[in-house]
Amino acid sequence: MLTIGKVASQFGLSRSTLLYYHSIGLLSPSSHVPGEYRVYGEEDVNRLEKICMYRRAGIELKEIKKILDGSESQLQCALR
């Protein structure tokens, strides 16, 4: 389990980027620990890795959310 700061640092993102991703429902932390720290598990980190990959490919956040929450067919449409 990693804190928001460690995950942000690992991916070269700001803490506020991860907070924004959470606010739009793109990436949610696995849990909160005392002190209201967000913690991210392996599954969350894997999702963030995909988010970063799609962003580098120029895909918009709302489309990334659809891809990650949807079916494989949406991925094919987004990549065309």
FENWO-V152035 format. One record per backbone hydrogen bond with DSSP energy under -1.0 kcal/mol. NH is the residue of the N-H (numbers start at 0). CO is the residue of the C=O. Records with the same first field share a line. If there is no record, write none. Layout:
NH->CO, CO
//
This chain:
1->39
6->2
7->3
8->4
9->5
10->6
12->7
17->13
18->14
19->15
20->16
21->17
22->18
23->19
24->21
25->20
26->20
29->38
30->38
32->36
35->32
36->32
38->30
39->1
44->40
45->41
46->42
47->43
48->44
49->45
50->46
51->47
52->48
53->49
54->50
55->51
56->52
57->54
58->53
63->59
64->60
65->61
66->62
67->63
68->64
69->65
75->71
76->72
77->73
78->74
//
